[in-house]
Amino acid sequence: MDQLGYYQSFLSPEEWSWVQPTSSAAVRILARGLLRRLLAHYLKTDPHTLCFEYGIHGKPRLKGGGLQFNVSHSHEKIVMIFSKDHAVGVDVEYVKRKAAYLAIAKRFFSQKEAAYLSALSSAALPGAFFKIWTLKEAYVKSTGEGVGAFRYFSVDIEDKDLRIQASSVLSSPCFLSQFVLDKDYQVAYTCQTAERVQVCAFNKF
């Protein structure tokens, strides 16, 4: 059995129906299958027995509780984060992807962030955009909110101590961090705790 077939074998019929029609089906199959394999490893159970439920904005969680986790994939990369005690979120974006950065920022980001990006040179804009996007995406994935919540808080990527500048709508304390993966991918992750998070392991598959 090839790698794709191996991970596909872990998927439930419901999961298979989600990934089959999409153009990124192979990456989605690998992401979902690998998630099941790693959760099963940490929980010492069979990947096939895991059952998920979903929040209002589609965030998956284990039925009956257990490990907190989150998954993101973009282009050829899949990133996952796991925690025993706190809600977590992660986002990865392929930075070579072209987009209408300012139009997206004006539509979804806070006014402060949109103004910041508008003042940048065309060369600096893409990198700054993806830094902000991944931090915001990771944060709302940890809280269970959707992209519609982006406008209610800001992140300052020039501040070495990354933190959420939020309205009363979103005020959960959290730890934020980001890094570049293999030069072409921007990654951000967040954990719903005011304490600094110690990453125990970072593995490439």
Long-range contacts (C-beta under 8 A, 24 or more apart in sequence): 3-30, 4-29, 4-30, 6-33, 7-32, 7-33, 7-34, 7-37, 8-33, 9-33, 10-36, 10-37, 10-47, 10-48, 11-36, 24-73, 27-73, 27-76, 27-78, 28-73, 30-78, 31-71, 31-73, 31-78, 31-80, 34-78, 34-80, 34-205, 35-69, 35-71, 35-80, 38-80, 38-82, 39-66, 39-67, 39-69, 39-82, 42-67, 42-82, 43-67, 55-144, 56-144, 57-140, 57-144, 57-145, 57-146, 58-146, 59-141, 59-144, 70-138, 70-141, 70-142, 70-189, 72-137, 72-138, 72-141, 74-185, 75-184, 75-185, 77-181, 77-182, 77-185, 78-205, 79-181, 79-187, 79-189, 81-189, 83-191, 85-193, 86-191, 86-192, 86-193, 87-142, 87-143, 87-144, 87-191, 87-192, 88-142, 88-189, 88-190, 88-191, 88-192, 89-137, 89-138, 89-139, 89-140, 89-141, 89-142, 89-143, 89-189, 89-190, 90-138, 90-141, 90-187, 90-188, 90-189, 90-190, 91-133, 91-134, 91-135, 91-137, 91-138, 91-141, 91-187, 91-188, 91-189, 92-134, 92-181, 92-185, 92-186, 92-187, 93-130, 93-133, 93-134, 93-137, 93-185, 93-186, 94-184, 94-185, 95-126, 95-127, 95-130, 95-184, 95-185, 95-186, 96-184, 99-129, 101-125, 101-126, 101-129, 104-129, 105-129, 105-132, 108-147, 108-150, 108-151, 109-136, 109-150, 109-151, 109-154, 110-150, 110-151, 110-152, 110-153, 110-154, 112-154, 112-165, 113-154, 113-155, 127-186, 128-157, 130-186, 131-157, 131-178, 131-186, 131-188, 132-157, 133-186, 134-178, 134-186, 134-187, 134-188, 135-162, 135-176, 135-178, 135-188, 135-190, 137-188, 138-176, 138-188, 138-189, 138-190, 139-164, 139-170, 139-174, 139-176, 139-190, 141-190, 142-172, 142-174, 142-190, 142-191, 142-192, 143-170, 143-172, 143-192, 145-170
